[in-house]
Amino acid sequence: MAYASADDMIFGNSPNPVKAGLDLEIGAGYTTPEVNYAPRPEAGETKEKLVKEYERITRDIMERMVQVGFPAVVLETEHVQQMTNNPTWGGEVANAQKAIMEDYHDEYGIKCALRHTPGDIREDRDYLQLRGEKYNTLMESFEEVASNGADLLSIETMGGKEVFDRAILRNDVPGMLFAIGCLGTMDMEYIWQDIAKVAKKNNVVAAGDTDCAQANTAMFIAGGLLDKNLAHTLAIIARAISAPRTLAAYEAGAVGPGKDCGYENTIVKSIAGVPIAQEGKSSTCAHSDVMGNLVMQCCDLWSNESVEYHGEFGGTTVQCWSESLAYDCALMNVSLQTGQSKNLRDMMVLSDKYRDPQGYILAYDNAYKVGEAIVKDSDDIYLRAKNAAVECVNLLENADPKLQMTRFEKNALADASEALAGLTDDSDKFLSDSLEQYKKEVKVFRPENYGL
């Protein structure tokens, strides 16, 4: 574990801070807003239109930050598919953005960095194609953005999703464990070694990943308190399993900051001590969740997830949301400066902790316990994922009475507990049995995607 106790975990501070971009240090005693955005659909018609759109976005954000007097900002460009499938498009966008950021840094002294997140294009019409031609195109995209101005490299990988999609619709906890904890981790180990090489070659930062494709899918299917499509207890079990999968990026050479939509990042930070981005109450432009304050607890970057670029009453969308994020960070930063940070952190946590099983487990004290369970078998991708799931279930079964769960949630939790209790501790047997089972049950599952 990177911390002696859970109480040592706090926003704006990481045992392993990361220097990036133009005078920015992430996790070094202050939080920074990370603004995420999407171009309007018509901007993707040509490369020239797309570059111009990102120039407008970048200039709008930098101008607003300086106008209101904020000292630092990170911009994240999550690629539209044209930018990754045509690597030079992404490279030209990165180059144009960085030139604008350098101008503002030179004139006003604002600290800033640019994150680029190529899309995981490794699929064809019917199957994931994690290795082969599309992998080569993806790596070329990373090379283009890294050599043209991007400071931080990230991706949201999809390994394991073909099995997970079947498992989550059937409340199949062993299937979730195989998909996220085993297949997802195998893919992470494979791809992040190469991303780290690109970063090292270009003297930029291999940042981090997120289990958006699986754990976030579970969270969104689970929905809000009125929804019954998926138990929230199952969604948080999926999230716990995702932590060792996301951890694999750092084991393969990433150094942080982790990606914003990785709600598992507090668990990962407890183990690896890397800085993390998070999103919550200030990402309602993109989605709702049930723990919007709580997830600020340990963030180093604070993000809005994404917003389409267009006009609002207060300016363009990126101006409005960047300002909201920056004010959140200003509050966190002054609490750090005045010795009130733990009080603020705990108020954030308590405002959401008992609203839902997901917030309860991701609260830093319980997230730390899940982290401790993971490191008991840190070298075994199956056992550490299983440990995370078991600890998550144990915490919910023995939860504070303030956390009230419906019969629907409790029944799903009991079923998951029974399924986990029936699993072997023999990793080879679990992998062999799962491989045989899901090759039969999931027609689009191709073991060769994972070197199996």
N, C-alpha and C positions, 0 to 999 in steps of 0.2 A: 504494500500500500504506500502511496505517496505522502500520506498524512498520518500523524500519530493518532489522531482522533477525528471523528466527523466534525466536531466543533471548529476545527482549524480551517475548514473549507469555507471560502468566502468569495464573493464576486470581485473581479478586478485583480486577483492575485493567483498566481500559479507557481508551483515550485520550479517549473521549467518555462520561463517566459520566452517569447519568440520575437526577434527583431525582424521587421519586414518593411519594404517600401521606403518611404521618405520620412525617416526619423521616427517611425512608429515602433513601439514595443508593446506587445500584447501579453497581458497577464503580469505586468510589472508594477502594479499598484494603482491602476486606474482602468475604468471601462471605456469602451469606444463604440459608437453606433456603427452598425454595418447595414448599409442600405442595399436592398435587393429589388430588382425591377425586371420588367419584361417589355419589349418593344411592341408597338401596335402591329397587328397581323400584316397590314399592307406594307410595313417597312421591310418585310422579308422578301419582297419581290425581286430585289436586286441587291448585290453587294454594296453598291454605292448608297442606296437608300438606307440600308441597315447601318452602315458606318455613320451616316449623318444622324440617324436616330440616336445612336449611342453617344455621339458627340453632344447632342442636345441634353440627353439624360445626365451625362457627366457634368456638363457645365452648370446645369440647374442645381444639382446637388452641391457642388463645390461653392457656387455663389451663395446658396442659402446658408451653408455652414459658416461662411465668412461673415455674411450679413448679420447673423444673430450672435456671432462671437463664440462659436464652439471650436475647441482646439484641435480636434482630430476626427477622422472618419475613415471607414473602410467601405469600398464599393465592391459588391459582388455581382458579376455578370454570369448568370446561369445561361448557358448557350441555348438558343433555339436550334432546331436540328440542322438548319442550313449551315450554321457556323462550325459544327463538329464534322458533318459529312463533307464539307468543303474547308479543310483546315486553314487555308490562306484567308478565308473570310474571318475566322476567329482571330487570326494573327493581326489582321488589319484593324479590327475593332479594338483589340488590346492596345495596339500602337497609338491609335487616335485617342483613346481614353487616357492613357498614361501621359501623353503630351499635354493635355489639358490639366491634369492633376499636378504635373511638374510646374506648370505656369503659376497655379494658385499657391503651391508650396513655396516657390521662389519669391513670389510677391508678398504673400501674407504670413508665411511661416506655418501654415496648417500641416499637421502631421497626417499622412494618409498612405493607404496601400490599396492595391487592386487585386481582388480575388477573381480568378476565372474557373468556372466549373463546366467543363465539356459534358455534353449529354452522353449517357451510356447507350450508344447506338448499336450495341452488340446483339442484334436480333434481326431475323428476317420475318416474313409474313406469318409463319407458323411456329418457329422455334427460336429459343435463345441461341445465339452464335457467339459464345463468349471468347472463343479462340479462333484465329484465322484472319481473313481479309479485313473484317470490320474492326478487329482488335488493332491491326496495323494502322488503320485510318484514325482510330481513337488516339493511339500513341503519337501519330503525326500531329494531331490537333493539340495535344499537350506540348509538343515541341514548338509548334508555331506560337502559341500564346506565351510560353515561357521565354522565348527568344525575342518577343516583341513588346514586353512591358508588364505582363502579369507578375505579381509578386507572390501570390499564394495560389497553389494548385489544389483543386478538389474535384470530387465526382460523387455521384449517388449511384453506386453499383447495384446491379439487379441479380447477382448470383443467388440461386436457390428459389427464385420467385415462381418458377413453373410448378414446383412441388408445394410451395407455401400457399399459392392461390387455391389449390385443391384442399389442403389441410385446414385452412382457416374457415372455409365454408362448411366443413364437417366437424368442427370443434376437435380436430385431431391433434392433440398436444404432442405426441411423439413425432408426427409429421412436421409440425412447426419446429420442433427441436432439430430434426434432420435438415430441414430446409434452411433455417436461419443459422443455427449453431454449427452445423457441419458444412453443408454446401456453400453457404454464404461466406463462411470463414475461409474455405479453400480458395474461393474466387478472390477474396480480399488479399490473401497471401500472394497470389499470383500477380494481380494487377498492381499492387502497391509497391512491390519491389521495382517494377519498371517506372512507375511515376516518380519514385524517389530518385532513380537514376537520372531522369530528365531534369528534375529539380536541381540536383547536384551539378550536373553539366552546365546549367544556365545560371547557377548561383541564385536560385530563388527557393521558396519554401514549399515542401511537400506538406500540405496542411492537414486534411482529414476527410473522412467519409461520413455517411449516415445510412441507417437502415430505413430510408424513406420507402423503398419498394415493398417492404414487408411489415415492419413494426408500425410505420405510419399508416399503411393500408388498414391494419387491424384497428388502429385508433380512429380512423375516419369511418370505418364500418360500424364501430361501436357507437360513435356519435355522441349525443347528449344524454341527459338524464331521462328523457322520455322515450329514447330509442331502444328497441329490443332486437335489432338485427344481429348483434354480437354482444356477449357479456363483457362488461368493462374489466372483469377479473381475468378473462382470457386475453384481452388486449394488453393488459399490463404484464401478463406472463410472457407474451410475445416480445414486449419491450425489454423485459429482464434478459431474455435469451439473446436479444440483439446486442447487448453490451459487450460480451466477449467477441462477437463478430466485428463490431466497430473498433474494438481494441486492436484487432489484427492489423489494421492499417499502421498503427504506431509501432507495433512489433516488426513491421516490414520496412520502416524507415520514415513514416510521417512523423511530424513533430507538433502539429497543431497550428492554428486553432481549428478545432473540430467544426463540422458544418452545423448551421443553425437549426435545421429541422431534426437533428438527432436528439430527441428528448432523452435518450439514454446517456447523454454526455456527462451528466453529473456522476453517474456510476463510473464511467470511463476516467473522468478526472480524478476520482478518488484513488484509482489504481495507478494511472500513468503520470498524473501530475501535469498534464498538458493543458494549455489554455483552450477554452471552448467558446464557441458562439452558441447562442440560444435564441429562441423566439417564443412569444407568448401573447400578452395582452396588447402589444403593439404590432401584432401580425394579424389582427382581425380583418385587415384588408384582403387577406388570403384565405383564412379559415378560422373557425371557432375551436376552442378547446376548453377544458374544465380546470385548467391549472395555470392561467395566464400570468398571475403574480408569482407563484411559487417557482417557476422555472428561471426567474431572474437570480435566484439564490446564489449561484456560483458562476454566473456568466462572466466572460472577459470581453466578448463582443455581444452586442444586443441588436437583434435583427427584426425586420418586419416581414420576413419570409419571401414575399414578392408582391409587386403591384404593377399593373399595366400602366404604361406611361400615357397620361392624358391630363386635361385640365381639371382643376377643382376651384372652389371659391378662394382658397388660400394660396393658390399657385398651382404648379403642376403636382401630380401625385407624388413624385419623388421628392419634391421640396417639402410637401406637407408631412410625409411619413419620416423623412430624415430629421426634420425638426422635432417631431414627437419622440423619436428614438434618442436624439441628443439630449433632450430635457430629462428623460429617464436616466441617462448616463450621468448627467450633471448631478442629479440627486444622489445616485450611488457614490459618485466620486467625492462629494462633500461629506457624506457619511464616513467614508474612509479617512478623510482628512481630519475629521473632528472626533474620531474614535467611537462613532455610533453605528458602524457598519454591521455588527452582529445583531444589534437591535432591529435595524432595518431589514436585514436578511430574515430574521425570525418572524417579523410581522408579515413579510411577503409569504413565507411558508405557511403560517397559521391561517392566513386568509383563504387558503385553498386546500390545505392538507386533508381535511375531513369531508370535503365535498364529494370525493370520488376515489375508488381504489387506486386509480392511476397516480393521482397526486400524492396519495398516502405513501406509495412505494418510492416515488421519485423525490420525496422530501429528503434533504441531504442526510439526515440521520439514518433513514432506512436504505437509501441508495448506497451509503457506505457499507452497510451490512451485506447487501447484495454483492458489492465489490469484494468484501472479505471472503464470501463463499466462492467467488470466481477464482481467486488466487490460490485457493486450496489445491486445485488441480490445474494450474495455469498452463502446463505444457500439453494438456489433453483437450482437444477442441470439443469433444463430446462431453466429457465429464464437467468441464467448467461451465458449459452451457446448461447442462442438467442441474448443476449446483445452483446456478442463478435462478432457474425456474423453481426448484424446490424451496429455496430461501424466500422467494417471492410468495409462494403459497403459504409457507410457515408464518410469515409476517402478517398475511391477511387473515389466516385462521386464528391468530392470537392478537388481532388488532385492538387498538384502543376503542372502547365502546362509543367514542364520539364518531367513529366511522360506521355509519349505518348502511348496510347492504340489503337489497331486496332479496326475496326468495329466489328470483331468477339469477341474481349474481351469486348467491350462496350455493345454489345447485350446480352452477357451472364450475365454481371453485372446488366443490366436493368431487365432481367428475374429473377435473384436472389433477387433483391430489391423488386420486385412485390410479389414474393413468401413469403418473410419475412414479408412484410407489411400485408399480409393476415392471418398471424398466430395469434392464440389466446394468451392472456397473462395468461390464466388459465392453470396451469401446469397439474392438474389432467385431464382436458379435452384433452390436447395435448397427454399425455401419453396413455390415454384410446383409443383415436381415432387412434393413431399410432400403438398401440398394435393390434387393430382389423384389421387395413389395412395390416400391414406387416405379420401378421399370414397367411393372405390369399395370399399375393403376393410373399412371400419368403418361399418356401417349406422347406428349411433347418433351418428356424428360430424356435428355441425352447425357449419359454419364461422362462421355468424352469431353464435355464442356468443363469438367472438373478434374481431368486427368485420371479418371477411374476406369 
